[in-house]
Amino acid sequence: MAYVAIADRDHEQHLHDPQTFITKYIWSQDHKVIAIQYSLTAIFVGLVALVLSGMMRLQLAFPDVFSFIAPIEYYQFITMHGMIMVIYLLTALLLGGFGNYLIPLMCGSRDMVFPFMNMLSYWVYLLSVIILLASFFVPGGPTGAGWTLYPPQAITDGTPGAGWGIMLMLASLAVFIVAFTMGGLNYVTTVLQARCRGMTLMRMPLSVWGIFVATVLGLLAFPALFVSAVMMVFDSLLGTSFFMPAILDRGEQTAFDGGSPILFQHLFWFFGHPEVYIVALPAFGIVSDLISTHARKNIFGYRQMVWAIVVIGGLSFIVWAHHMYVSGMNPYFGFFFATTTLIIAVPTAIKVYNWVLTLWRGDIHLTVPMLFSIGFLFTFIHGGLTGLFLGNVVVDLPLSDTYFVVGHFHMVMGISPIMVVFAAIYHWFPKMTGRMFNQTLGKIHFWLTFLGAYSIYLPMHYLGILGVPRRYYSMGTTDFVPESAQAMNIGITYSAILVGVVQLVFLVNIAWSIFRGEKADPNPWKANSLEWQTPDTPPKHGNWGPDLPVVYRWAYDYNVPGAPEDFIPQNTPPDALHPAGRDHGKAH
Amino acid sequence: MAIAIVVVLLVIGSVIFHFASPWYFTELASNWGMIDATVDITFWVTGIVFILVNLFMAYSIYKYRHKKGQKAEYEPENKKLEIWLTVITAIGVAAMLAPGLFVWGQFVRPPDNSAIVEAVGQQWHWSYRFPGEDGVMGTVNASLITPDNPFGMNPDDPNGQDDILVSNPEVYLPLNQPIRLNLRSKDVLHNFTVPQFRVKMDLVPGMVTFMWFEPTRLGSFDVLCEELCGIAHHAMRGKVTVVERPEFEAWLNAHPTYAETAARAAGNRDIGQGLYQACAACHGFAGEGRKELNAPKLAGQEGWYMARQIRNYKNKLRGVHPDDIYGQQMAAMAGTLVDDQAIANVIAYIETLPDEPAPVTVTGDADRGARTYETCAVCHGESGQGIWALNAPRLAGMSDWYLAVLLAHFRDGVRGAEPGDFYGAQMAQMAKRLSNEAVINDLVAYINTFPVNSPARVSQAQ
């Protein structure tokens, strides 16, 4: 039997409409509800990680003042902060949250292809979060091995949480990967199989492209983390020696022999580097759409943007060992990995040029989402450029394991994706809730977060150049760190606390606006992509009413010459008043 | 509008910060000026891009901000511009990568005239090994490590017999001599970093890694561990002292070879008994300690620890601070033990003394102390039994008033502050947290609850 596109089978589809409160809001199979469940859980656990970072900053600014932050706690805080932010907040929010919400709406689908599995994905994710947080309450507390969990120290006695803590961390990661796989297969299949008529791949909004490629990366990369977690559990519980050579553990001979700690690092970073792009690519895609919409101008170089996403995704699998230049691996690897790493700068730079060129000759509305998008551009440019230091193997030598690294990765995969997350939440809030957020509070939130974050991370680079190592509970006395560095540390801590507290403005704004915000127009930003063209706002179950939309153009027909308005939605057929615009991809 | 101005101000501010802030590379002390040059090239290339792209963005925001009746241009693609930008970017990247790879090519190949030195890492200390006259390092194995063979030397390897062992976190290196530093770990990952040398490398248990450099400046430089290695990672410090060659030779020759340490005679307790009579006046004939004379209990303390402290007193690493009155007394007494053999003899005698728990004189809230002790337990053991491998002495059953005094001394810089007392400095860094006397008393009260003949202690003694 010939294959029939899902869009053409629409009328035969049975919609599993929710029947009760529980099936509508809790055991829901609706991608929009699941998206919100994912987002709220991720934001909650992200707030926990934010508090942990505040505690770390207190210790760094005022060493030995707070009795509840001993070295054990400090190393537990840095570990949990890092892991939560990277995996349980950013990955979950950008893919489980935005991926879930946007893919079906932007592709013109009724839902994810496998709604039951989608629901299961969230609940398994929630389980992984519960296991993770449970480690705060077990004997010895959570692991303090650093978010990279390097053995042997992750499972030997000199590290906090080397018993229960690390086991729960590894179990939680394994469970998270199961959840991600269920969600990820859904996103990929939905993008490939469930787009509506006319939505060719080269008409898809870049948000979908970014999320799609990031999901493919995740499906290929997470298994490496999964197996390394399983192998480390075996080393710890069964006494195998995958990662463990013959060593002493606090003076006692151990039974380990012959394993390789560097093997773990290869596996970890084979996952860990693509992970950077699992977070970055959705942000790249989303910010492209936001800049185009709010600058009322087509995204510059759409095809190049798509190919840049694909090429970056592909290259991200052959650069991992740039995290390991000083790991003791064969130093000749440095030549290869430095070269691939710097090559990745080219497509990344092209994306930056295209974003900025989209602003050029635009009609820029400085809305709250646009401000956050500009904040993203500024921090991403900064973070991307400092990546050229660390990627270039010999420049990495003095900077590796210092605060330069901390400054770099927070700028590039902390602050800049978070800028996009905020931009996206403000941008789609009217669609998700049917109400507007408060603009003034949104702007206050932007200014304090943006300026505060920059004042945290810019100075950190210079502490690193000076030679201040990361992951130090306290600096103690050295012959090269001047007193002024401690003054800077205090300043950084004040900024960090300010930025942390300012997030309350965001939470209050969102909470208040959900119930009391002004009623929103169905398409308040006059955007072209399909999610703004739904018959209901917020979209009802099934998204599109009786008939699926049909797409006739790309998502970027803003200010097309000859059109009466400055935007032409994707489902508007070309006619005298609505020129075809750029339409190289013909509908099939 | 405001955002365009702020972007411009941030660019200007960042550039000013770069040039005006007092935080930049430490003064170079090795041959790796080429690394600094590569960093400079990278700063120039990326700095120019940072300035140009951000200023262009700010200008675009300013010029094309929304005004009534404004229309955006409709230009989906501009192939020529896109290709042009790609080529320029590729050239900029190549301009950074090419010198980087060239310098890396130097780093991966130590010069033929390099001298081999080995740095050994363990939680949370450094030690060093030189190959001796034959220029070849003997083989080692982690499974051979014991208190008497801390380097894990293979006793049957002829190459190892003349290896010179430096059981101290400070190493001397000769000026202008390329050094191939082999790196080895006994337990977990560590990283050998001297910021002034620019280069660093991880120590990986189970294998030997390396890096090379040539010290080009006289002076003492901190060695830092820069790979997270457990709870005292931040306190794993050492020192590299760069000196002229004659001074280096003298320093090196003052250290024993492996064969010498292996042949070292055990202490003679009978001779030690005679020597101990001088100690007994204050510490008591049974080594039980006498609080009224400010002399702590010795019986039951780890021999390696007491030997090190006696040497510290003799070498002016302890009992020097003006506030350490009783330490100064002890420093004078330590001089009566003329050499290492005398020290070994007296320790051998002390080890025969009966280990009765010292009387409890400090009271406090042991439950609160237990919380504080979690950190201490990592090195000193869950029941205060002491762990030689971590250079942590026994606490259980020792004079509690002395522990309280010493903790305050560590915290206040009375002990552990002499340059060269690395183990003391480490304890001083950890003791900074003991904010007041109540905290110390609670902690000591908790230590008083430890059984003296705990199973852990017995097993270690065997």
Boltz contact constraints between the chains, C-beta under 6 A:
constraints:
  - contact:
      token1: [A, 64]
      token2: [B, 432]
      max_distance: 6.0
  - contact:
      token1: [A, 64]
      token2: [B, 433]
      max_distance: 6.0
  - contact:
      token1: [A, 70]
      token2: [B, 375]
      max_distance: 6.0
  - contact:
      token1: [A, 71]
      token2: [B, 231]
      max_distance: 6.0
  - contact:
      token1: [A, 71]
      token2: [B, 375]
      max_distance: 6.0
  - contact:
      token1: [A, 72]
      token2: [B, 231]
      max_distance: 6.0
  - contact:
      token1: [A, 72]
      token2: [B, 374]
      max_distance: 6.0
  - contact:
      token1: [A, 72]
      token2: [B, 375]
      max_distance: 6.0
  - contact:
      token1: [A, 146]
      token2: [B, 228]
      max_distance: 6.0
  - contact:
      token1: [A, 150]
      token2: [B, 189]
      max_distance: 6.0
  - contact:
      token1: [A, 152]
      token2: [B, 188]
      max_distance: 6.0
  - contact:
      token1: [A, 153]
      token2: [B, 188]
      max_distance: 6.0
  - contact:
      token1: [A, 153]
      token2: [B, 229]
      max_distance: 6.0
  - contact:
      token1: [A, 153]
      token2: [B, 230]
      max_distance: 6.0
  - contact:
      token1: [A, 158]
      token2: [B, 123]
      max_distance: 6.0
  - contact:
      token1: [A, 158]
      token2: [B, 230]
      max_distance: 6.0
  - contact:
      token1: [A, 158]
      token2: [B, 378]
      max_distance: 6.0
  - contact:
      token1: [A, 159]
      token2: [B, 230]
      max_distance: 6.0
  - contact:
      token1: [A, 245]
      token2: [B, 205]
      max_distance: 6.0
  - contact:
      token1: [A, 245]
      token2: [B, 206]
      max_distance: 6.0
  - contact:
      token1: [A, 246]
      token2: [B, 142]
      max_distance: 6.0
  - contact:
      token1: [A, 246]
      token2: [B, 143]
      max_distance: 6.0
  - contact:
      token1: [A, 247]
      token2: [B, 142]
      max_distance: 6.0
  - contact:
      token1: [A, 247]
      token2: [B, 187]
      max_distance: 6.0
  - contact:
      token1: [A, 247]
      token2: [B, 205]
      max_distance: 6.0
  - contact:
      token1: [A, 248]
      token2: [B, 145]
      max_distance: 6.0
  - contact:
      token1: [A, 248]
      token2: [B, 186]
      max_distance: 6.0
  - contact:
      token1: [A, 248]
      token2: [B, 187]
      max_distance: 6.0
  - contact:
      token1: [A, 250]
      token2: [B, 387]
      max_distance: 6.0
  - contact:
      token1: [A, 251]
      token2: [B, 387]
      max_distance: 6.0
  - contact:
      token1: [A, 251]
      token2: [B, 388]
      max_distance: 6.0
  - contact:
      token1: [A, 251]
      token2: [B, 389]
      max_distance: 6.0
  - contact:
      token1: [A, 261]
      token2: [B, 204]
      max_distance: 6.0
  - contact:
      token1: [A, 296]
      token2: [B, 72]
      max_distance: 6.0
  - contact:
      token1: [A, 297]
      token2: [B, 72]
      max_distance: 6.0
  - contact:
      token1: [A, 298]
      token2: [B, 76]
      max_distance: 6.0
  - contact:
      token1: [A, 301]
      token2: [B, 77]
      max_distance: 6.0
  - contact:
      token1: [A, 301]
      token2: [B, 82]
      max_distance: 6.0
  - contact:
      token1: [A, 304]
      token2: [B, 82]
      max_distance: 6.0
  - contact:
      token1: [A, 326]
      token2: [B, 200]
      max_distance: 6.0
  - contact:
      token1: [A, 326]
      token2: [B, 201]
      max_distance: 6.0
  - contact:
      token1: [A, 326]
      token2: [B, 202]
      max_distance: 6.0
  - contact:
      token1: [A, 327]
      token2: [B, 202]
      max_distance: 6.0
  - contact:
      token1: [A, 328]
      token2: [B, 202]
      max_distance: 6.0
  - contact:
      token1: [A, 328]
      token2: [B, 204]
      max_distance: 6.0
  - contact:
      token1: [A, 328]
      token2: [B, 209]
      max_distance: 6.0
  - contact:
      token1: [A, 331]
      token2: [B, 108]
      max_distance: 6.0
  - contact:
      token1: [A, 334]
      token2: [B, 104]
      max_distance: 6.0
  - contact:
      token1: [A, 335]
      token2: [B, 101]
      max_distance: 6.0
  - contact:
      token1: [A, 342]
      token2: [B, 93]
      max_distance: 6.0
  - contact:
      token1: [A, 342]
      token2: [B, 97]
      max_distance: 6.0
  - contact:
      token1: [A, 345]
      token2: [B, 93]
      max_distance: 6.0
  - contact:
      token1: [A, 346]
      token2: [B, 89]
      max_distance: 6.0
  - contact:
      token1: [A, 346]
      token2: [B, 90]
      max_distance: 6.0
  - contact:
      token1: [A, 349]
      token2: [B, 89]
      max_distance: 6.0
  - contact:
      token1: [A, 353]
      token2: [B, 85]
      max_distance: 6.0
  - contact:
      token1: [A, 356]
      token2: [B, 57]
      max_distance: 6.0
  - contact:
      token1: [A, 359]
      token2: [B, 60]
      max_distance: 6.0
  - contact:
      token1: [A, 360]
      token2: [B, 60]
      max_distance: 6.0
  - contact:
      token1: [A, 361]
      token2: [B, 64]
      max_distance: 6.0
  - contact:
      token1: [A, 361]
      token2: [B, 73]
      max_distance: 6.0
  - contact:
      token1: [A, 362]
      token2: [B, 64]
      max_distance: 6.0
  - contact:
      token1: [A, 362]
      token2: [B, 72]
      max_distance: 6.0
  - contact:
      token1: [A, 363]
      token2: [B, 66]
      max_distance: 6.0
  - contact:
      token1: [A, 363]
      token2: [B, 70]
      max_distance: 6.0
  - contact:
      token1: [A, 363]
      token2: [B, 72]
      max_distance: 6.0
  - contact:
      token1: [A, 364]
      token2: [B, 61]
      max_distance: 6.0
  - contact:
      token1: [A, 364]
      token2: [B, 64]
      max_distance: 6.0
  - contact:
      token1: [A, 364]
      token2: [B, 65]
      max_distance: 6.0
  - contact:
      token1: [A, 364]
      token2: [B, 66]
      max_distance: 6.0
  - contact:
      token1: [A, 365]
      token2: [B, 66]
      max_distance: 6.0
  - contact:
      token1: [A, 371]
      token2: [B, 3]
      max_distance: 6.0
  - contact:
      token1: [A, 374]
      token2: [B, 3]
      max_distance: 6.0
  - contact:
      token1: [A, 381]
      token2: [B, 53]
      max_distance: 6.0
  - contact:
      token1: [A, 385]
      token2: [B, 46]
      max_distance: 6.0
  - contact:
      token1: [A, 385]
      token2: [B, 50]
      max_distance: 6.0
  - contact:
      token1: [A, 388]
      token2: [B, 46]
      max_distance: 6.0
  - contact:
      token1: [A, 389]
      token2: [B, 42]
      max_distance: 6.0
  - contact:
      token1: [A, 392]
      token2: [B, 96]
      max_distance: 6.0
  - contact:
      token1: [A, 392]
      token2: [B, 100]
      max_distance: 6.0
  - contact:
      token1: [A, 393]
      token2: [B, 104]
      max_distance: 6.0
  - contact:
      token1: [A, 394]
      token2: [B, 35]
      max_distance: 6.0
  - contact:
      token1: [A, 394]
      token2: [B, 38]
      max_distance: 6.0
  - contact:
      token1: [A, 394]
      token2: [B, 100]
      max_distance: 6.0
  - contact:
      token1: [A, 394]
      token2: [B, 103]
      max_distance: 6.0
  - contact:
      token1: [A, 394]
      token2: [B, 104]
      max_distance: 6.0
  - contact:
      token1: [A, 395]
      token2: [B, 38]
      max_distance: 6.0
  - contact:
      token1: [A, 395]
      token2: [B, 39]
      max_distance: 6.0
  - contact:
      token1: [A, 395]
      token2: [B, 42]
      max_distance: 6.0
  - contact:
      token1: [A, 397]
      token2: [B, 199]
      max_distance: 6.0
  - contact:
      token1: [A, 398]
      token2: [B, 198]
      max_distance: 6.0
  - contact:
      token1: [A, 401]
      token2: [B, 226]
      max_distance: 6.0
  - contact:
      token1: [A, 462]
      token2: [B, 21]
      max_distance: 6.0
  - contact:
      token1: [A, 462]
      token2: [B, 23]
      max_distance: 6.0
  - contact:
      token1: [A, 465]
      token2: [B, 24]
      max_distance: 6.0
  - contact:
      token1: [A, 465]
      token2: [B, 25]
      max_distance: 6.0
  - contact:
      token1: [A, 466]
      token2: [B, 23]
      max_distance: 6.0
  - contact:
      token1: [A, 467]
      token2: [B, 26]
      max_distance: 6.0
  - contact:
      token1: [A, 467]
      token2: [B, 195]
      max_distance: 6.0
  - contact:
      token1: [A, 469]
      token2: [B, 224]
      max_distance: 6.0
  - contact:
      token1: [A, 469]
      token2: [B, 226]
      max_distance: 6.0
  - contact:
      token1: [A, 471]
      token2: [B, 228]
      max_distance: 6.0
  - contact:
      token1: [A, 472]
      token2: [B, 234]
      max_distance: 6.0
  - contact:
      token1: [A, 473]
      token2: [B, 234]
      max_distance: 6.0
  - contact:
      token1: [A, 474]
      token2: [B, 234]
      max_distance: 6.0
  - contact:
      token1: [A, 476]
      token2: [B, 429]
      max_distance: 6.0
  - contact:
      token1: [A, 478]
      token2: [B, 222]
      max_distance: 6.0
  - contact:
      token1: [A, 479]
      token2: [B, 222]
      max_distance: 6.0
  - contact:
      token1: [A, 480]
      token2: [B, 26]
      max_distance: 6.0
  - contact:
      token1: [A, 480]
      token2: [B, 195]
      max_distance: 6.0
  - contact:
      token1: [A, 484]
      token2: [B, 22]
      max_distance: 6.0
  - contact:
      token1: [A, 559]
      token2: [B, 71]
      max_distance: 6.0
  - contact:
      token1: [A, 559]
      token2: [B, 72]
      max_distance: 6.0
  - contact:
      token1: [A, 559]
      token2: [B, 74]
      max_distance: 6.0
  - contact:
      token1: [A, 560]
      token2: [B, 74]
      max_distance: 6.0
  - contact:
      token1: [A, 561]
      token2: [B, 74]
      max_distance: 6.0
  - contact:
      token1: [A, 582]
      token2: [B, 76]
      max_distance: 6.0
